[in-house]
Amino acid sequence: MKKLVSVIALAAVSSLSWAQAELKVAIDPTYEPFTFKTADGKPTGFDVDIAEALCAQIKRKCVYVEQVWDSMIPGLQARKYDVIISSMSMTDERKRVVDFTDKYYSTPSSVVVKAGTAYTSPASLKGKKIGVLKGSTQEKYAMGELKPAGVTVVPYEAQDQVYLDIRAGRLDGTVADKVEVNGGFLRKDEGKGYAFVGPDLRDKKYFGDGIGIALRKGQGELKTQLNGAIKAIRTNGTYDKIAKKYFDFDVYGN
């Protein structure tokens, strides 16, 4: 009987250890080339590769949880997952409710409309309909700068839905991460005839301090581990190897 109890106890400990070895990572797989799916439905992209490299450093197994973007932070707070590694900008507004690691990349955003559109300021887009990702920094920018200039701003649950509606003629354009919209739309057939207009968008008021990993408040030990892992992959060449798969420039930024 004692032997049976010992076996059961050992199995319970092993199960607990396995559970503790997992890191549940929230992603929004509609954001190519940062987070998207392969033809067979497997999560992939820059964010996913970075997550895998960080998990290897801290000896955890990444388990991905797909989440609609504007529910990302509520899901984190509800403990549906441990972290968000899905191109989340570190804004002051978000820092009030979640914690962040050090930056792991930084890219500007931009306005995309039909090529040849005359643009000098947001007022140049008056009367146009612009789609944005709901809950994103780009939505904040559009609501703060474009809407007051007479632009209709339409939030979407996923960025790829924005591109479908641009193609269908239901939208005139979008505000999006410059790298994402280039890889996810402009370089594809459906993006022909569209282009960036205006300057790169980097206003900290809207776009924060770059992209970091979001954690719940109080996860100090995990934050320390992940910061150490980010530093390690930046130092040992892993980061650069991953970045070169997707980009021909320094995605880390200044």
Disulfide bonds with the S-S distance in Angstrom:
Cys55-Cys62 2.23
